[in-house]
Amino acid sequence: MFQILLLLGSLLLHEEASLAAPLVKGNCLSTCGAVTIPFPFGFGTGCFLDEWYEIFCDESTDSAVPMLKKLNLRVLNISLPNSHGGKNGMITVSLPIIYWHNGTCRGNGSSMPVSLNGSHFIFSESRNVLAAVGCNIAVLLDNQKSIIGCKSSCKDDKVVRKMTCSGSDGCCHTTITPDLQAFTITFNPDKDSPMNQCEYAFLGDRSKFTSSTMDFNKLKASGHFPVVLEWGIAKSSRAASEIYKHGDSYHCSNFSFNSPYPKEMPFLQCSCRGGFTGNPYIKSGCEDVDECKGPTDPCPGRRKCVNRRGSYDCVDGSKIIKSVLIGK
């Protein structure tokens, strides 16, 4: 009888709703506005890894806005690495567009690109493109290792309006180099380029370049465009030494999680293993997922789902009762 009660108690515990796995340290706040802020990012004393991961939660407006404090960039989204899902750690920020200093642009952009030097962030090669806007210009990006660029032309009216950034409509775009942190932009208008036009370039999230057209008047006025950074932590940091050990709930690697081939990254990434969820950068931050409490039953037929650490088993219900009755 005792064994039957023990089994029933165990099954009831599995059916209780589990608490969400922690994303932040201790009593640190986990959100600013509508953005979730997982450690190593954070705001408040003791809530972030170092100055590069410090978030300033600007509450001066109706809706709180998270800012990556050291770079003074608005944060739109932060995601943890997910090796099981093939994704690197990402942080989407609002990056200033870069105006040509001889142009006539009047907006909230910049004449100098943002530099990530000294950080463990890179501009994501897989998620971003270099784009340039202007009639009959070539734009070059130089990172001191290689030079890339694109050239745009215009139709007879030489006016950039709502275009698809195809290269023949006053806007062009191209892929960027890997592990990009800092760069310079050069504008080269040709003899047919209109006088006093606004010419600008920017790195941007390639998912925003859809078949629908972009309103470049609004883009020029706003002066910003979403860009995706990949992030990690220093391989030789104290934090890395504390967590860089293979456990059954998480693992760390200096290779990309979303590359089809082994590509070394300039930093370390950690991820909860399959069957676990949470934040590997926090001690005991990866918790077991109870697959048996999902929206669909993972066990076909009349078999019973039994959760176990990191996975589950599908067991014949009669065998469970038989095992209890014979004392096994």
Residue frames as qw, qx, qy, qz and C-alpha x, y, z in Angstrom:
[[0.000, 0.885, 0.466, 0.000, 0.00, 0.00, 0.00],
 [0.328, -0.768, 0.097, 0.541, 2.82, 2.39, 0.90],
 [0.394, -0.140, 0.585, 0.695, 4.44, 1.84, -2.51],
 [0.200, 0.627, 0.664, 0.354, 1.16, 2.54, -4.31],
 [0.149, -0.933, -0.258, 0.200, 0.71, 5.80, -2.38],
 [0.418, -0.565, 0.319, 0.636, 4.31, 6.74, -3.14],
 [0.356, 0.190, 0.669, 0.625, 3.75, 6.16, -6.86],
 [0.062, 0.808, 0.557, 0.182, 0.52, 8.15, -6.87],
 [0.286, -0.862, -0.061, 0.413, 2.24, 11.00, -5.05],
 [0.426, -0.302, 0.484, 0.703, 5.02, 11.00, -7.61],
 [0.259, 0.457, 0.682, 0.509, 2.55, 11.13, -10.49],
 [0.086, -0.908, -0.406, 0.065, 0.69, 14.03, -8.86],
 [0.371, -0.689, 0.163, 0.601, 3.94, 15.96, -8.50],
 [0.374, 0.003, 0.614, 0.695, 4.63, 15.53, -12.20],
 [0.109, 0.659, 0.649, 0.364, 1.21, 16.91, -13.01],
 [0.216, -0.830, -0.236, 0.457, 1.77, 20.07, -10.96],
 [0.456, 0.857, 0.035, 0.237, 2.61, 23.11, -13.08],
 [0.734, -0.180, -0.085, 0.649, 6.35, 23.74, -12.86],
 [0.104, -0.884, -0.033, 0.455, 7.74, 27.20, -12.23],
 [0.612, 0.780, -0.079, 0.108, 9.34, 28.94, -15.20],
 [0.815, -0.052, -0.078, 0.572, 13.09, 28.42, -15.41],
 [0.243, -0.842, -0.061, 0.477, 15.00, 31.49, -14.19],
 [0.621, 0.650, 0.138, 0.415, 16.45, 33.91, -16.76],
 [0.066, 0.822, -0.239, 0.513, 17.98, 36.43, -14.33],
 [0.462, 0.106, -0.698, 0.537, 20.08, 36.31, -11.18],
 [0.140, -0.228, -0.655, 0.707, 18.39, 36.43, -7.78],
 [0.137, 0.712, 0.568, -0.390, 15.84, 39.22, -7.47],
 [0.117, -0.266, 0.366, 0.884, 16.96, 41.11, -10.59],
 [0.567, 0.524, 0.229, -0.593, 14.21, 42.42, -12.86],
 [0.578, 0.058, 0.746, 0.326, 13.69, 40.34, -16.01],
 [0.374, 0.649, 0.542, 0.380, 11.98, 42.87, -18.30],
 [0.094, -0.422, -0.036, 0.901, 12.24, 46.47, -19.41],
 [0.489, 0.316, -0.214, -0.785, 9.14, 47.55, -21.27],
 [0.917, 0.186, 0.043, -0.350, 8.17, 44.66, -23.56],
 [0.598, 0.547, -0.579, 0.091, 11.72, 43.26, -23.82],
 [0.910, -0.412, -0.023, 0.045, 12.94, 40.29, -21.74],
 [0.168, 0.825, -0.501, 0.203, 16.48, 40.86, -20.41],
 [0.965, -0.209, -0.140, 0.070, 18.24, 37.53, -19.62],
 [0.444, -0.753, 0.441, 0.203, 21.57, 37.37, -17.77],
 [0.570, -0.219, -0.187, 0.770, 24.45, 38.09, -18.64],
 [0.001, -0.479, -0.191, -0.857, 22.51, 41.21, -19.68],
 [0.400, -0.625, -0.639, 0.202, 20.71, 43.09, -16.94],
 [0.032, 0.665, -0.049, 0.744, 20.11, 46.35, -15.13],
 [0.650, -0.704, 0.047, -0.283, 20.78, 47.10, -11.51],
 [0.121, -0.695, 0.687, -0.172, 23.73, 46.31, -9.24],
 [0.395, -0.252, 0.879, -0.092, 24.92, 42.71, -9.59],
 [0.721, 0.399, 0.448, -0.346, 22.46, 41.93, -12.37],
 [0.704, 0.693, -0.139, -0.071, 24.81, 42.02, -15.41],
 [0.927, 0.004, -0.037, 0.372, 28.14, 40.37, -16.24],
 [0.464, -0.285, 0.039, 0.838, 30.17, 43.52, -17.01],
 [0.115, 0.547, 0.064, -0.827, 29.73, 46.97, -18.54],
 [0.132, 0.130, -0.699, -0.691, 29.16, 45.61, -22.06],
 [0.236, -0.349, -0.887, -0.189, 26.04, 43.76, -20.90],
 [0.020, -0.370, -0.531, 0.762, 24.60, 46.56, -18.79],
 [0.019, 0.591, 0.646, 0.482, 21.11, 47.68, -19.76],
 [0.042, 0.125, 0.294, -0.947, 19.75, 51.12, -18.96],
 [0.044, 0.570, 0.814, 0.104, 15.96, 50.98, -18.66],
 [0.016, 0.069, 0.053, 0.996, 14.80, 54.41, -19.83],
 [0.049, -0.574, -0.806, 0.137, 11.47, 55.13, -18.17],
 [0.036, -0.324, -0.061, 0.943, 11.24, 58.77, -19.25],
 [0.372, 0.000, -0.489, -0.789, 8.52, 57.92, -21.79],
 [0.771, -0.138, 0.085, -0.616, 5.14, 56.20, -21.45],
 [0.996, 0.037, -0.079, -0.024, 6.71, 52.86, -22.39],
 [0.534, -0.685, 0.439, 0.231, 10.06, 51.86, -20.84],
 [0.722, 0.650, -0.237, -0.013, 12.86, 51.49, -23.41],
 [0.832, -0.402, 0.223, 0.309, 15.91, 49.25, -22.82],
 [0.373, 0.877, -0.304, 0.017, 19.25, 50.70, -23.95],
 [0.894, 0.000, -0.141, 0.425, 22.59, 48.89, -24.29],
 [0.301, -0.920, -0.072, 0.239, 24.27, 51.44, -22.06],
 [0.533, -0.464, 0.371, 0.602, 27.90, 51.34, -23.22],
 [0.332, 0.160, 0.629, 0.685, 26.97, 51.55, -26.91],
 [0.248, 0.385, 0.214, -0.863, 23.91, 53.77, -26.38],
 [0.282, 0.015, -0.739, -0.612, 21.78, 51.57, -28.65],
 [0.685, -0.084, 0.210, -0.692, 18.10, 50.78, -28.21],
 [0.128, -0.122, 0.984, 0.012, 17.49, 47.07, -27.57],
 [0.625, 0.050, -0.276, -0.729, 14.62, 45.48, -29.50],
 [0.959, -0.123, -0.110, -0.229, 15.12, 41.82, -28.53],
 [0.064, -0.603, 0.786, -0.123, 17.59, 39.49, -26.77],
 [0.956, -0.019, -0.146, -0.252, 17.73, 35.73, -27.20],
 [0.563, -0.560, 0.608, 0.029, 19.92, 33.11, -25.52],
 [0.244, 0.406, -0.815, -0.335, 21.97, 30.62, -27.56],
 [0.843, 0.031, 0.351, -0.407, 20.12, 27.41, -28.42],
 [0.057, -0.428, 0.847, 0.309, 22.39, 24.63, -29.66],
 [0.415, 0.242, 0.871, -0.099, 19.46, 22.18, -29.85],
 [0.451, 0.763, 0.401, -0.234, 17.60, 24.61, -32.13],
 [0.660, 0.274, 0.300, 0.632, 20.70, 25.63, -34.09],
 [0.062, 0.921, 0.176, 0.343, 20.68, 29.28, -33.01],
 [0.487, 0.144, -0.349, 0.788, 23.42, 31.58, -31.72],
 [0.194, -0.649, -0.467, 0.568, 22.79, 34.16, -29.03],
 [0.243, 0.522, 0.397, 0.715, 21.26, 37.26, -30.67],
 [0.094, -0.633, -0.392, 0.661, 20.53, 40.84, -29.64],
 [0.304, 0.625, 0.480, 0.535, 18.60, 43.06, -32.04],
 [0.242, -0.562, -0.212, 0.762, 19.32, 46.77, -31.67],
 [0.368, 0.885, 0.284, 0.011, 18.32, 49.94, -33.47],
 [0.637, -0.200, 0.210, 0.714, 21.47, 51.09, -35.31],
 [0.147, 0.787, -0.001, -0.600, 22.00, 54.62, -36.69],
 [0.749, 0.556, 0.259, 0.250, 22.16, 54.85, -40.47],
 [0.529, -0.396, 0.194, 0.725, 25.34, 56.48, -41.83],
 [0.376, 0.894, 0.195, -0.149, 24.96, 59.73, -43.81],
 [0.668, 0.317, 0.106, 0.664, 27.47, 60.86, -46.42],
 [0.327, -0.563, -0.233, 0.723, 29.02, 64.03, -45.00],
 [0.071, -0.140, 0.342, 0.927, 28.63, 65.89, -48.32],
 [0.082, -0.458, -0.810, -0.356, 24.96, 65.02, -48.65],
 [0.242, -0.353, -0.007, -0.904, 21.86, 66.96, -47.65],
 [0.528, -0.361, -0.768, -0.022, 20.43, 64.47, -45.16],
 [0.247, -0.418, 0.332, -0.809, 18.53, 65.83, -42.21],
 [0.816, -0.286, -0.423, -0.271, 17.71, 63.06, -39.79],
 [0.630, -0.678, 0.309, -0.219, 18.76, 61.24, -36.63],
 [0.954, 0.177, -0.127, 0.207, 21.53, 59.15, -38.15],
 [0.559, -0.697, 0.260, 0.366, 25.29, 59.52, -37.85],
 [0.483, 0.790, -0.359, -0.118, 28.33, 60.28, -39.99],
 [0.067, 0.520, -0.840, 0.142, 30.36, 57.55, -38.23],
 [0.750, -0.120, -0.607, -0.234, 29.61, 53.82, -37.90],
 [0.704, -0.599, 0.245, -0.294, 29.14, 52.20, -34.48],
 [0.417, 0.475, -0.762, 0.142, 32.17, 50.17, -33.35],
 [0.891, -0.379, -0.114, -0.223, 31.87, 46.94, -31.35],
 [0.580, 0.428, -0.557, 0.413, 35.62, 46.71, -30.70],
 [0.052, -0.357, 0.654, -0.665, 36.39, 45.54, -27.16],
 [0.723, -0.083, 0.286, -0.623, 33.07, 43.73, -26.81],
 [0.266, -0.067, 0.954, 0.122, 32.05, 40.13, -27.39],
 [0.566, 0.611, 0.404, -0.379, 29.44, 41.14, -29.95],
 [0.241, -0.142, 0.635, 0.720, 29.69, 40.86, -33.74],
 [0.545, 0.352, -0.082, -0.756, 27.38, 41.98, -36.54],
 [0.729, 0.081, 0.673, -0.096, 25.64, 38.77, -37.60],
 [0.018, -0.306, 0.694, 0.651, 26.82, 37.67, -41.04],
 [0.049, 0.271, 0.935, 0.223, 23.82, 35.41, -41.57],
 [0.016, 0.704, 0.662, -0.257, 21.18, 37.91, -40.42],
 [0.000, -0.817, -0.064, 0.574, 22.37, 41.27, -41.82],
 [0.639, 0.512, 0.317, 0.478, 23.14, 42.99, -45.10],
 [0.237, -0.386, 0.049, 0.890, 24.92, 46.20, -46.06],
 [0.323, 0.736, 0.573, 0.158, 22.52, 48.56, -47.84],
 [0.246, -0.253, 0.095, 0.931, 23.07, 51.90, -49.56],
 [0.265, 0.781, 0.559, -0.080, 20.57, 54.51, -50.73],
 [0.034, -0.719, 0.184, 0.669, 21.23, 57.16, -53.36],
 [0.748, 0.639, 0.133, -0.120, 21.14, 57.62, -57.12],
 [0.723, 0.606, -0.208, 0.259, 24.18, 56.40, -59.06],
 [0.233, -0.782, 0.518, -0.257, 26.53, 55.79, -56.15],
 [0.789, 0.083, -0.591, 0.148, 28.85, 53.05, -55.00],
 [0.511, -0.730, 0.283, -0.355, 29.29, 52.35, -51.30],
 [0.674, 0.289, -0.641, 0.228, 32.25, 50.43, -49.89],
 [0.718, -0.662, 0.105, -0.185, 32.63, 48.85, -46.44],
 [0.544, 0.513, -0.573, 0.336, 36.24, 48.38, -45.24],
 [0.781, -0.613, -0.008, -0.123, 37.02, 46.39, -42.08],
 [0.123, -0.803, 0.580, 0.050, 40.82, 46.51, -42.64],
 [0.553, -0.175, 0.808, 0.106, 40.77, 42.87, -43.74],
 [0.304, 0.323, 0.775, 0.450, 38.52, 43.00, -46.78],
 [0.209, 0.272, -0.010, -0.939, 36.35, 45.42, -48.74],
 [0.214, 0.442, 0.859, 0.147, 32.79, 44.79, -49.87],
 [0.142, 0.348, 0.058, -0.925, 30.24, 47.07, -51.46],
 [0.391, 0.533, 0.743, 0.105, 27.34, 47.59, -53.82],
 [0.068, -0.107, 0.269, 0.955, 26.30, 50.09, -56.48],
 [0.289, 0.610, 0.677, -0.292, 22.88, 51.63, -57.05],
 [0.102, 0.095, 0.445, 0.885, 21.40, 53.40, -60.05],
 [0.301, 0.467, 0.495, -0.668, 18.17, 55.29, -60.64],
 [0.443, 0.593, 0.624, 0.251, 15.61, 55.69, -63.36],
 [0.332, 0.538, 0.231, 0.740, 15.33, 58.89, -65.37],
 [0.280, -0.862, -0.194, -0.376, 13.63, 60.91, -62.63],
 [0.476, 0.313, -0.541, 0.619, 16.52, 60.19, -60.23],
 [0.442, -0.482, 0.264, -0.709, 14.28, 60.22, -57.18],
 [0.291, 0.016, -0.934, 0.204, 14.38, 57.51, -54.51],
 [0.579, -0.327, 0.001, -0.747, 10.90, 56.83, -53.17],
 [0.796, -0.213, 0.481, -0.299, 9.43, 53.48, -52.19],
 [0.543, 0.534, -0.615, -0.203, 11.73, 50.85, -53.64],
 [0.978, -0.173, -0.061, -0.098, 12.67, 47.19, -53.22],
 [0.366, -0.752, 0.529, 0.142, 16.43, 47.81, -52.94],
 [0.927, 0.281, 0.242, 0.059, 17.18, 45.86, -56.12],
 [0.582, -0.269, 0.337, 0.690, 20.18, 47.95, -57.18],
 [0.226, 0.307, 0.518, 0.766, 18.37, 49.65, -60.05],
 [0.217, -0.778, -0.502, -0.310, 15.94, 51.69, -57.97],
 [0.061, -0.796, 0.214, -0.563, 18.24, 53.94, -55.96],
 [0.617, -0.565, 0.467, -0.287, 19.06, 51.30, -53.35],
 [0.712, 0.321, -0.624, -0.015, 21.40, 48.29, -53.31],
 [0.660, -0.584, 0.396, -0.256, 22.37, 45.69, -50.73],
 [0.664, 0.397, -0.631, 0.062, 24.97, 42.94, -50.31],
 [0.861, -0.384, -0.312, 0.120, 26.16, 40.40, -47.75],
 [0.182, -0.898, 0.352, -0.192, 28.66, 41.36, -45.03],
 [0.480, 0.443, -0.722, 0.226, 31.93, 39.81, -43.86],
 [0.767, -0.401, -0.498, 0.048, 32.15, 37.34, -40.92],
 [0.629, -0.424, -0.336, 0.558, 33.11, 38.41, -37.39],
 [0.216, 0.589, 0.128, 0.768, 32.54, 42.07, -38.25],
 [0.417, -0.610, -0.479, 0.474, 32.96, 44.49, -35.34],
 [0.079, -0.769, 0.001, 0.635, 34.24, 47.77, -36.81],
 [0.563, 0.389, 0.532, 0.499, 34.35, 49.28, -40.28],
 [0.007, 0.472, -0.061, -0.880, 34.48, 52.46, -42.34],
 [0.519, 0.629, 0.578, 0.000, 32.08, 53.47, -45.09],
 [0.185, -0.323, 0.354, 0.858, 33.14, 55.24, -48.30],
 [0.511, 0.687, 0.435, -0.279, 30.66, 56.90, -50.68],
 [0.302, -0.226, 0.554, 0.742, 31.64, 57.14, -54.36],
 [0.511, 0.677, 0.357, -0.392, 29.04, 59.03, -56.43],
 [0.571, 0.162, 0.525, 0.610, 29.57, 58.95, -60.20],
 [0.094, -0.057, 0.220, 0.969, 29.26, 61.81, -62.70],
 [0.307, -0.384, -0.602, -0.629, 25.56, 61.14, -63.16],
 [0.337, -0.450, -0.718, 0.411, 24.78, 61.37, -59.46],
 [0.064, -0.860, -0.341, -0.375, 22.35, 64.23, -58.70],
 [0.226, 0.397, -0.366, 0.811, 23.74, 67.26, -56.89],
 [0.282, -0.291, 0.408, -0.818, 22.79, 67.77, -53.23],
 [0.772, -0.212, -0.473, -0.367, 21.09, 64.40, -52.85],
 [0.587, -0.548, 0.482, -0.350, 20.88, 62.58, -49.52],
 [0.732, 0.282, -0.620, -0.027, 23.09, 59.49, -49.65],
 [0.490, -0.541, 0.547, -0.409, 23.36, 57.05, -46.78],
 [0.605, 0.173, -0.775, -0.055, 24.26, 53.47, -45.90],
 [0.589, -0.444, 0.424, -0.525, 23.39, 51.10, -43.08],
 [0.163, 0.093, -0.982, 0.027, 23.72, 47.56, -41.80],
 [0.608, -0.085, 0.122, -0.780, 20.29, 46.01, -41.45],
 [0.557, 0.007, 0.796, -0.236, 18.38, 42.87, -40.58],
 [0.067, 0.113, -0.765, -0.631, 17.93, 41.05, -43.90],
 [0.067, 0.446, 0.890, -0.068, 14.45, 39.87, -42.85],
 [0.135, 0.689, 0.286, -0.652, 13.29, 43.49, -43.24],
 [0.158, 0.419, -0.530, -0.720, 14.16, 43.40, -46.94],
 [0.529, 0.296, 0.779, -0.161, 10.99, 41.79, -48.20],
 [0.316, 0.366, 0.667, 0.567, 9.21, 41.82, -51.52],
 [0.026, -0.913, -0.407, 0.010, 7.18, 44.75, -50.28],
 [0.419, 0.633, -0.067, 0.648, 8.70, 48.17, -50.78],
 [0.498, -0.428, -0.386, 0.648, 10.46, 50.27, -48.16],
 [0.055, 0.958, 0.222, 0.172, 9.61, 53.91, -47.53],
 [0.671, 0.113, -0.166, 0.714, 13.01, 55.59, -47.70],
 [0.074, -0.671, 0.001, -0.737, 11.61, 58.98, -46.72],
 [0.731, -0.630, -0.044, -0.259, 10.58, 57.52, -43.36],
 [0.902, -0.119, -0.120, 0.397, 13.88, 55.66, -43.03],
 [0.437, 0.449, -0.099, 0.773, 15.89, 58.81, -43.72],
 [0.308, -0.700, 0.019, -0.644, 13.88, 60.78, -41.17],
 [0.852, -0.510, -0.075, -0.094, 14.08, 58.14, -38.43],
 [0.127, 0.801, -0.564, 0.158, 17.81, 57.69, -38.90],
 [0.398, -0.371, 0.812, -0.210, 17.80, 54.11, -37.53],
 [0.775, 0.174, -0.460, -0.396, 17.32, 50.54, -38.77],
 [0.853, -0.396, 0.296, -0.170, 17.19, 47.19, -36.88],
 [0.493, 0.556, -0.669, 0.037, 20.43, 45.18, -36.95],
 [0.938, -0.320, -0.088, -0.104, 21.21, 41.79, -35.37],
 [0.049, 0.702, -0.674, 0.222, 24.30, 41.22, -33.22],
 [0.885, -0.127, -0.446, 0.037, 25.55, 37.80, -32.18],
 [0.228, -0.768, 0.413, -0.433, 26.96, 37.70, -28.66],
 [0.852, -0.115, -0.480, 0.173, 28.88, 35.51, -26.24],
 [0.509, -0.848, 0.147, 0.022, 31.26, 35.85, -23.30],
 [0.179, 0.770, -0.612, 0.020, 35.06, 35.98, -23.13],
 [0.875, 0.083, -0.476, 0.002, 36.64, 32.53, -23.33],
 [0.554, 0.142, -0.561, 0.599, 39.13, 33.42, -20.60],
 [0.299, -0.572, 0.098, -0.757, 36.77, 35.36, -18.34],
 [0.177, -0.178, 0.799, -0.546, 36.02, 34.45, -14.73],
 [0.721, 0.160, 0.231, -0.633, 32.44, 33.74, -15.73],
 [0.749, 0.382, -0.478, -0.255, 33.63, 31.34, -18.40],
 [0.256, 0.347, -0.853, 0.293, 35.90, 29.50, -15.98],
 [0.395, -0.063, 0.652, -0.644, 32.95, 29.02, -13.63],
 [0.759, 0.297, 0.292, -0.501, 30.53, 27.64, -16.20],
 [0.560, 0.555, -0.537, -0.299, 32.80, 26.17, -18.88],
 [0.202, -0.228, 0.945, -0.120, 32.34, 22.56, -17.91],
 [0.479, -0.061, -0.674, -0.559, 30.20, 19.95, -19.60],
 [0.369, -0.018, 0.716, -0.593, 27.21, 18.95, -17.49],
 [0.194, 0.297, 0.922, 0.155, 24.15, 16.92, -18.23],
 [0.177, 0.773, 0.538, -0.286, 21.92, 20.01, -18.46],
 [0.273, 0.940, -0.052, -0.196, 24.02, 22.44, -20.54],
 [0.799, -0.036, 0.233, 0.553, 27.20, 22.73, -22.56],
 [0.009, 0.895, -0.112, -0.431, 29.49, 25.49, -23.84],
 [0.765, 0.250, 0.389, 0.448, 31.33, 25.89, -27.12],
 [0.094, -0.646, 0.182, 0.736, 33.37, 28.43, -29.07],
 [0.132, 0.070, 0.771, 0.619, 31.86, 27.18, -32.32],
 [0.406, 0.011, -0.134, -0.904, 28.74, 28.55, -33.99],
 [0.434, 0.168, 0.813, -0.348, 25.46, 26.80, -33.22],
 [0.604, 0.613, 0.311, -0.404, 23.75, 27.84, -36.47],
 [0.234, 0.653, -0.585, -0.421, 26.49, 27.03, -38.99],
 [0.958, 0.173, -0.064, -0.222, 26.21, 23.89, -41.17],
 [0.792, 0.286, -0.367, 0.395, 29.97, 23.44, -40.74],
 [0.633, -0.557, -0.271, 0.464, 32.26, 23.99, -37.69],
 [0.270, 0.732, 0.025, 0.625, 32.85, 27.74, -37.59],
 [0.518, -0.277, -0.470, 0.659, 34.88, 29.11, -34.70],
 [0.113, -0.911, -0.288, -0.272, 33.43, 32.17, -32.99],
 [0.319, 0.523, -0.372, 0.698, 35.45, 34.94, -31.29],
 [0.384, -0.400, 0.444, -0.704, 33.69, 34.18, -28.00],
 [0.039, -0.036, -0.984, 0.170, 32.16, 31.40, -25.91],
 [0.573, -0.198, -0.205, -0.768, 28.47, 30.42, -26.06],
 [0.100, -0.022, 0.935, -0.338, 26.54, 28.24, -23.62],
 [0.574, -0.088, -0.369, -0.725, 23.21, 26.54, -24.15],
 [0.667, -0.131, 0.591, -0.435, 20.83, 24.29, -22.25],
 [0.067, -0.123, 0.938, 0.318, 20.82, 20.81, -23.76],
 [0.512, -0.175, -0.556, -0.631, 17.77, 19.26, -25.40],
 [0.608, -0.407, -0.681, 0.021, 15.22, 18.31, -22.75],
 [0.403, -0.479, -0.384, 0.678, 16.20, 21.28, -20.56],
 [0.143, 0.797, 0.294, 0.507, 15.20, 24.93, -20.57],
 [0.467, -0.824, -0.150, 0.282, 16.36, 28.10, -18.85],
 [0.214, 0.935, -0.256, 0.119, 19.57, 30.11, -18.71],
 [0.915, 0.010, -0.229, 0.333, 22.96, 28.30, -18.69],
 [0.322, 0.551, -0.280, 0.717, 24.74, 31.47, -17.55],
 [0.507, -0.567, 0.261, -0.594, 23.05, 31.18, -14.15],
 [0.014, -0.261, 0.934, -0.242, 24.06, 28.49, -11.63],
 [0.229, 0.273, 0.916, -0.184, 21.53, 25.63, -11.90],
 [0.316, 0.408, -0.004, -0.857, 19.75, 27.72, -14.53],
 [0.458, 0.140, -0.696, -0.535, 18.90, 24.85, -16.90],
 [0.533, -0.060, 0.649, -0.540, 15.88, 22.93, -15.64],
 [0.221, 0.099, 0.948, 0.205, 14.30, 19.72, -16.85],
 [0.468, 0.068, -0.261, -0.842, 11.42, 20.01, -19.33],
 [0.478, 0.112, 0.815, -0.308, 8.49, 17.77, -18.45],
 [0.177, 0.106, -0.682, -0.701, 7.57, 16.54, -21.92],
 [0.088, -0.353, -0.932, 0.007, 4.62, 14.65, -20.47],
 [0.038, 0.670, 0.500, -0.548, 2.82, 17.92, -19.68],
 [0.081, -0.168, 0.426, 0.885, 3.06, 19.33, -23.21],
 [0.534, 0.268, 0.038, -0.801, 0.05, 20.24, -25.35],
 [0.820, 0.224, -0.393, -0.349, 0.25, 16.89, -27.15],
 [0.851, -0.368, 0.366, -0.074, 0.82, 13.41, -25.72],
 [0.180, 0.673, -0.676, -0.240, 4.25, 12.20, -26.90],
 [0.260, -0.153, 0.952, -0.047, 3.30, 8.57, -26.26],
 [0.513, 0.042, -0.508, -0.691, 1.06, 6.90, -28.87],
 [0.585, -0.199, -0.772, -0.146, -1.65, 4.44, -28.05],
 [0.656, -0.680, -0.230, -0.232, -2.44, 3.62, -24.40],
 [0.722, 0.006, -0.368, 0.586, 1.12, 3.89, -23.15],
 [0.373, -0.893, -0.205, 0.145, 1.87, 6.18, -20.21],
 [0.420, 0.712, -0.221, 0.517, 4.35, 9.05, -20.50],
 [0.719, -0.614, -0.150, 0.289, 6.85, 9.04, -17.62],
 [0.211, 0.931, -0.217, 0.206, 9.13, 12.05, -17.38],
 [0.837, -0.321, -0.029, 0.442, 12.81, 11.60, -16.60],
 [0.254, -0.784, 0.143, 0.548, 15.67, 14.08, -16.41],
 [0.041, -0.500, 0.544, 0.672, 16.32, 15.45, -19.88],
 [0.288, 0.046, -0.792, -0.536, 13.87, 13.13, -21.61],
 [0.693, -0.065, 0.320, -0.643, 10.88, 10.81, -21.07],
 [0.068, -0.085, 0.983, 0.145, 9.82, 7.18, -21.45],
 [0.676, -0.027, -0.223, -0.702, 6.65, 5.69, -22.88],
 [0.050, -0.165, 0.949, -0.264, 5.63, 2.81, -20.61],
 [0.461, -0.330, -0.734, -0.375, 2.73, 0.35, -20.68],
 [0.421, -0.533, 0.186, -0.710, 0.42, 1.47, -17.85],
 [0.928, -0.274, -0.162, -0.196, -0.18, -2.09, -16.67],
 [0.761, 0.198, -0.403, 0.469, 3.56, -2.59, -16.20],
 [0.001, -0.524, 0.347, -0.778, 3.72, 0.39, -13.85],
 [0.722, -0.415, 0.109, -0.542, 0.98, -1.03, -11.61],
 [0.964, -0.014, -0.262, 0.052, 2.50, -4.52, -11.79],
 [0.518, 0.403, -0.444, 0.610, 5.90, -3.13, -10.82],
 [0.286, -0.506, 0.333, -0.742, 4.37, -1.46, -7.76],
 [0.864, -0.282, -0.022, -0.416, 2.36, -4.51, -6.66],
 [0.945, 0.014, -0.252, 0.207, 5.33, -6.85, -6.72],
 [0.569, -0.776, 0.050, 0.269, 7.48, -4.31, -4.89],
 [0.701, 0.133, 0.229, 0.662, 9.95, -3.41, -7.67]]
